Amino acid sequence: MMLTALGLMSGTSLDGVDVALIETDGKLVKAFGPSGYRPYSPAERNLLRQALTEAVHLSQRDARPGVLAEAERAVTLAHAEAVAAFIAQNRMRPEDIDIVGFHGQTVLHRPEKRLTVQIGDAPALARAIHIPVMHDFRAADVEAGGQGAPFVPVYHRALANSLDREGPIVVVNIGGVSNITYIDGNDTLIACDTGPGNALLDDFMYRTMNQAFDAEGKFAALGKADEAWIARALELPFFAAPPPKSLDRNDFAALKLGDVAPADGAATLTAFTAAAVARIIPLLPRRPRSWIVCGGGARNLTMLRMLRDRVGSATVEAAETLGWASDAIEAQAFGFLAARGLKGLPLSYPATTGVPMPMTGGVIARP
């Protein structure tokens, strides 16, 4: 049975709430619906940055000390506003939507401690929007010993299998962290985080230029990447570890560029992201023939060029060129995962998160 599923995603880049509608049975995507976006205000973004700092001390996933409780209320309200605006703009009614997939805002991801924390009050959201809400997608995977990320691969596979092209295909999502899904037909699905996405670059731009990000990579294009620094950074044990593996947004925060010109720093961090993605190639079963880039990094033309320079003869293209809504893919994925969760289908697999067996997940909150 096809479901109308609305996915919500607030990513590690702290920019806002993505909203996307799909029709799916949890296996195939019958149709893409409209998508929307509700940006976080500067005050909300600052609150979330404070929450990230405080969350480092958490040892219980349901604890909300100090600013975390305030941040959770803000996240819940922002998502409720995002859904209300989406429904109004598209002349829909709450009863037109069967299920909402609500990821929440990740503030801590420590799978080695079997701990992953996403803030957002799903029961309060369900009451506010009058639609059932599926949430808490990662907890079961992490409790079972999985990495709890990445969680979008099953959706990437549904998208890639609709393309008429020879594999292997890699879908690269460059958000705050970068992750890949390696797809070779229906049988082989491998996924992992590859390293930093936009997080280091965004933080650098904010610190040095008071800008939220490097629009289209224009600033990095003015600088020169420090290849020696990148080579040293790639010697960190994470990069040689085989998939599956995952990261927290702040895992590379200790890497310091030193005293560099801002454009050179932006170029170095952009190239580091591209090099970290390409570093996965020797760890895959076969060399990919095509790379499809989605997430905020797909708009960074300098990052795309740097990735092309590092993947040999394979093609590198932005997801938009295939008719995929790059900005909406993660939100669509959580609509897709909500439908799978409702039907008891697996959300994660041993080769995507390292979980011992295929795991379903998600908890439903009803209005």
C-alpha positions as CSV (number, residue, x, y, z in Angstrom):
1,M,0.0,0.0,0.0
2,M,1.3,3.4,-1.0
3,L,1.6,6.0,1.8
4,T,1.9,9.7,1.7
5,A,4.9,10.4,3.9
6,L,6.3,13.8,4.9
7,G,9.9,13.7,5.9
8,L,11.6,16.4,8.2
9,M,15.3,16.8,8.5
10,S,17.4,19.2,10.5
11,G,21.1,18.4,9.7
12,T,24.5,18.9,11.4
13,S,25.0,22.1,9.5
14,L,22.4,23.8,11.7
15,D,20.8,25.8,8.8
16,G,17.2,24.9,9.2
17,V,14.4,22.4,8.7
18,D,13.9,20.7,5.3
19,V,10.4,19.3,4.5
20,A,9.6,16.9,1.7
21,L,6.7,14.8,0.6
22,I,6.9,11.5,-1.2
23,E,4.5,8.7,-2.1
24,T,6.1,5.3,-1.2
25,D,5.4,1.8,0.0
26,G,8.8,1.8,1.8
27,K,10.4,-0.1,-1.1
28,L,9.8,2.0,-4.2
29,V,9.2,5.8,-4.6
30,K,6.1,6.2,-6.6
31,A,6.2,10.0,-6.8
32,F,8.1,13.0,-5.4
33,G,5.8,15.7,-3.9
34,P,6.7,19.3,-3.1
35,S,9.4,20.3,-0.7
36,G,9.9,23.2,1.7
37,Y,12.4,24.8,4.0
38,R,12.2,26.7,7.3
39,P,15.5,28.4,8.1
40,Y,16.7,28.6,11.7
41,S,17.0,32.2,12.9
42,P,20.5,33.5,14.1
43,A,19.2,33.2,17.6
44,E,18.0,29.6,17.1
45,R,21.3,28.7,15.5
46,N,23.2,30.2,18.4
47,L,21.0,28.2,20.8
48,L,21.8,25.0,18.9
49,R,25.5,25.8,19.0
50,Q,25.3,26.1,22.8
51,A,23.3,22.8,22.9
52,L,26.1,21.1,21.0
53,T,28.6,22.3,23.5
54,E,26.6,21.2,26.5
55,A,25.6,17.8,25.0
56,V,29.3,16.7,25.1
57,H,28.7,16.0,28.8
58,L,25.6,13.9,28.4
59,S,25.6,10.2,29.5
60,Q,21.9,9.6,29.3
61,R,20.1,10.0,26.0
62,D,16.8,11.4,27.5
63,A,18.5,13.9,29.8
64,R,18.0,17.6,28.8
65,P,20.0,19.7,31.4
66,G,20.3,23.4,31.1
67,V,20.2,24.9,27.6
68,L,19.3,21.5,26.0
69,A,15.7,21.7,27.3
70,E,15.3,25.2,25.7
71,A,16.9,24.0,22.5
72,E,14.6,21.0,22.3
73,R,11.5,23.3,22.6
74,A,12.9,25.6,19.9
75,V,13.6,22.6,17.6
76,T,10.1,21.2,18.2
77,L,8.4,24.6,17.5
78,A,10.5,25.2,14.4
79,H,9.4,21.8,13.0
80,A,5.8,22.4,13.8
81,E,6.0,25.8,12.0
82,A,7.7,24.1,9.1
83,V,4.9,21.5,8.7
84,A,2.1,24.1,9.2
85,A,3.7,26.4,6.5
86,F,4.2,23.4,4.1
87,I,0.6,22.3,4.5
88,A,-0.8,25.8,4.0
89,Q,1.5,26.6,1.0
90,N,0.5,23.4,-0.8
91,R,-3.2,23.7,0.1
92,M,-3.3,20.4,1.9
93,R,-4.9,19.2,5.1
94,P,-3.2,17.2,7.9
95,E,-5.4,14.2,7.1
96,D,-3.8,14.1,3.6
97,I,-0.5,12.9,5.2
98,D,-0.3,9.4,6.5
99,I,2.9,9.7,8.5
100,V,5.6,12.2,9.3
101,G,9.3,11.1,9.7
102,F,10.9,13.4,12.3
103,H,14.7,13.0,12.7
104,G,15.2,15.8,15.2
105,Q,18.4,17.7,15.7
106,T,21.5,15.6,16.5
107,V,23.5,17.1,19.4
108,L,25.6,14.1,20.3
109,H,26.6,10.9,18.4
110,R,28.8,8.5,20.4
111,P,28.0,5.0,19.1
112,E,31.1,3.5,20.8
113,K,29.2,4.4,24.1
114,R,25.9,3.2,22.5
115,L,24.7,6.7,22.8
116,T,23.0,8.9,20.2
117,V,21.0,12.0,21.1
118,Q,18.5,13.8,18.8
119,I,16.6,16.6,20.5
120,G,12.9,17.3,19.5
121,D,9.7,16.3,21.3
122,A,7.8,14.0,18.9
123,P,4.6,13.7,21.0
124,A,4.4,17.5,21.3
125,L,5.0,17.7,17.5
126,A,2.3,15.1,16.7
127,R,-0.2,17.1,18.9
128,A,0.7,20.3,17.2
129,I,0.4,19.1,13.6
130,H,-2.4,16.5,14.1
131,I,-0.4,13.8,12.2
132,P,1.3,10.6,13.5
133,V,5.0,11.1,13.9
134,M,7.7,8.4,13.5
135,H,10.9,9.4,15.4
136,D,13.9,8.0,17.2
137,F,15.2,6.2,14.1
138,R,18.8,5.6,15.3
139,A,18.4,4.4,18.8
140,A,17.7,0.7,18.1
141,D,20.7,0.4,15.8
142,V,23.1,2.0,18.3
143,E,21.7,-0.1,21.2
144,A,22.3,-3.2,19.0
145,G,26.0,-2.2,18.5
146,G,25.6,-0.4,15.2
147,Q,27.1,3.0,14.3
148,G,23.6,4.5,14.1
149,A,24.7,6.3,10.8
150,P,24.4,6.8,8.0
151,F,20.7,6.1,7.7
152,V,19.9,7.3,4.2
153,P,21.4,4.4,2.2
154,V,18.2,2.5,1.8
155,Y,16.7,5.6,0.2
156,H,19.7,6.2,-2.0
157,R,19.4,2.6,-3.3
158,A,15.7,3.2,-4.2
159,L,16.8,6.3,-6.1
160,A,19.8,4.8,-7.8
161,N,17.9,1.7,-8.9
162,S,15.6,3.9,-10.9
163,L,18.6,5.1,-13.0
164,D,19.4,3.1,-16.1
165,R,23.2,3.0,-15.7
166,E,25.9,0.5,-14.9
167,G,27.3,0.4,-11.4
168,P,28.9,0.7,-9.1
169,I,27.2,4.0,-8.3
170,V,28.2,6.1,-5.2
171,V,25.8,8.7,-3.8
172,V,27.7,11.2,-1.7
173,N,25.9,13.3,0.8
174,I,27.9,16.4,1.8
175,G,26.2,18.0,4.8
176,G,28.0,18.9,8.0
177,V,29.6,15.4,7.7
178,S,30.1,13.6,4.4
179,N,28.8,10.1,3.9
180,I,28.6,7.7,0.9
181,T,26.3,5.0,-0.2
182,Y,27.9,2.4,-2.6
183,I,25.3,0.7,-4.7
184,D,26.0,-2.2,-7.1
185,G,22.6,-3.6,-8.2
186,N,20.2,-4.8,-5.5
187,D,22.7,-7.0,-3.7
188,T,25.5,-4.7,-2.6
189,L,24.8,-1.8,-0.3
190,I,27.7,-0.3,1.6
191,A,27.6,3.0,3.5
192,C,29.8,5.0,5.8
193,D,30.8,8.5,6.8
194,T,33.9,9.5,5.0
195,G,35.0,12.5,7.0
196,P,34.1,16.2,7.3
197,G,31.5,17.7,5.0
198,N,30.8,21.4,5.3
199,A,31.2,21.6,9.1
200,L,34.9,22.5,9.3
201,L,34.6,24.9,6.3
202,D,31.4,26.5,7.7
203,D,32.9,27.0,11.1
204,F,36.0,28.5,9.5
205,M,34.0,30.9,7.3
206,Y,32.0,31.9,10.4
207,R,35.1,32.5,12.4
208,T,37.2,34.3,9.9
209,M,34.7,36.0,7.5
210,N,31.5,36.1,9.6
211,Q,29.7,34.2,6.8
212,A,27.6,31.1,7.4
213,F,29.2,29.3,4.4
214,D,31.2,29.7,1.3
215,A,28.6,30.3,-1.4
216,E,29.3,28.1,-4.5
217,G,32.9,27.7,-3.3
218,K,33.8,31.1,-4.7
219,F,36.0,32.0,-1.8
220,A,37.9,28.7,-1.8
221,A,38.4,29.2,-5.5
222,L,40.6,32.2,-4.7
223,G,42.9,30.3,-2.4
224,K,45.5,27.5,-2.7
225,A,45.0,24.3,-0.8
226,D,47.8,23.1,1.5
227,E,48.3,19.5,0.2
228,A,50.8,18.7,2.9
229,W,48.3,19.6,5.7
230,I,45.7,17.5,3.9
231,A,48.1,14.5,3.7
232,R,48.8,14.7,7.4
233,A,45.1,15.0,8.3
234,L,44.4,11.9,6.2
235,E,46.8,9.9,8.3
236,L,44.3,9.9,11.2
237,P,43.2,6.3,11.9
238,F,39.6,7.0,10.9
239,F,40.4,7.3,7.2
240,A,42.1,3.9,6.9
241,A,39.3,2.1,8.8
242,P,37.0,0.0,6.5
243,P,33.3,0.8,6.4
244,P,31.0,0.9,8.1
245,K,32.1,3.8,10.3
246,S,30.6,7.1,11.4
247,L,31.5,10.4,12.8
248,D,30.2,13.2,15.0
249,R,30.1,16.7,13.5
250,N,32.8,17.9,15.8
251,D,35.2,14.9,15.6
252,F,37.7,16.9,13.5
253,A,37.4,20.2,15.4
254,A,40.8,19.6,16.9
255,L,42.5,19.9,13.5
256,K,44.0,23.4,13.3
257,L,45.1,25.1,10.1
258,G,47.4,27.5,11.9
259,D,48.0,31.0,10.6
260,V,46.8,31.0,7.0
261,A,45.2,33.5,4.6
262,P,41.4,33.0,4.8
263,A,41.0,32.0,1.1
264,D,43.8,29.5,1.5
265,G,42.2,28.1,4.6
266,A,38.8,27.7,2.8
267,A,40.6,26.1,-0.2
268,T,42.4,23.6,2.2
269,L,39.3,22.6,4.1
270,T,37.3,22.3,0.8
271,A,40.0,20.1,-0.7
272,F,40.2,18.1,2.6
273,T,36.5,17.2,2.3
274,A,37.0,16.1,-1.3
275,A,40.2,14.1,-0.5
276,A,38.4,12.4,2.4
277,V,35.6,11.3,0.1
278,A,38.0,10.0,-2.5
279,R,40.0,8.2,0.3
280,I,37.2,5.6,0.5
281,I,37.9,4.2,-3.0
282,P,40.5,1.6,-2.1
283,L,38.2,0.4,0.7
284,L,35.3,-0.4,-1.7
285,P,34.8,-3.7,-3.5
286,R,35.0,-2.2,-7.0
287,R,36.1,1.3,-8.3
288,P,32.9,3.4,-8.7
289,R,31.9,4.4,-12.2
290,S,29.8,7.4,-11.1
291,W,29.5,9.7,-8.1
292,I,26.3,11.6,-7.5
293,V,26.6,14.4,-5.0
294,C,23.8,15.7,-2.9
295,G,23.4,17.9,0.2
296,G,24.8,21.4,0.6
297,G,28.1,20.4,-0.9
298,A,26.5,19.8,-4.3
299,R,26.2,23.6,-4.6
300,N,29.9,24.1,-3.9
301,L,31.3,24.1,-7.4
302,T,34.9,24.2,-6.1
303,M,34.2,21.1,-4.0
304,L,32.8,19.3,-7.0
305,R,35.8,20.2,-9.1
306,M,38.2,19.1,-6.4
307,L,36.3,15.8,-6.1
308,R,36.5,15.3,-9.9
309,D,40.3,15.8,-9.7
310,R,40.6,12.9,-7.2
311,V,38.3,10.1,-8.5
312,G,40.0,9.3,-11.8
313,S,37.9,8.6,-14.9
314,A,34.6,8.3,-13.0
315,T,31.8,10.9,-13.5
316,V,31.0,13.4,-10.8
317,E,27.6,15.1,-11.0
318,A,25.2,17.0,-8.8
319,A,22.0,15.1,-8.0
320,E,20.0,18.0,-9.5
321,T,21.2,17.1,-12.9
322,L,19.4,13.7,-12.6
323,G,16.1,15.4,-11.6
324,W,16.7,14.6,-7.9
325,A,15.9,17.4,-5.5
326,S,19.3,17.5,-3.8
327,D,18.3,19.8,-0.9
328,A,15.3,17.5,-0.2
329,I,16.9,14.1,-0.4
330,E,17.6,13.7,3.3
331,A,14.1,15.0,4.2
332,Q,12.6,12.6,1.6
333,A,14.7,9.8,3.1
334,F,13.1,10.2,6.5
335,G,9.6,10.1,5.0
336,F,10.8,6.9,3.3
337,L,12.2,5.5,6.5
338,A,9.0,6.4,8.4
339,A,7.1,4.3,5.8
340,R,9.6,1.4,6.2
341,G,9.3,1.7,10.0
342,L,5.5,1.5,9.8
343,K,5.8,-1.7,7.8
344,G,8.5,-3.2,9.9
345,L,11.1,-3.2,7.1
346,P,14.8,-2.8,7.9
347,L,16.3,0.7,8.2
348,S,19.9,-0.3,8.6
349,Y,22.1,-3.3,7.6
350,P,25.5,-4.8,8.7
351,A,27.2,-3.1,5.7
352,T,25.7,0.3,6.3
353,T,26.0,0.8,10.1
354,G,27.8,-2.3,11.3
355,V,24.8,-3.5,13.2
356,P,24.9,-7.3,13.7
357,M,21.7,-8.0,11.7
358,P,19.2,-5.9,9.6
359,M,17.4,-3.6,12.0
360,T,14.1,-2.0,11.9
361,G,13.5,1.0,14.1
362,G,11.6,4.2,14.8
363,V,9.0,4.9,17.5
364,I,5.5,6.3,16.6
365,A,3.9,9.2,18.4
366,R,0.2,9.8,17.7
367,P,-1.6,13.1,18.0
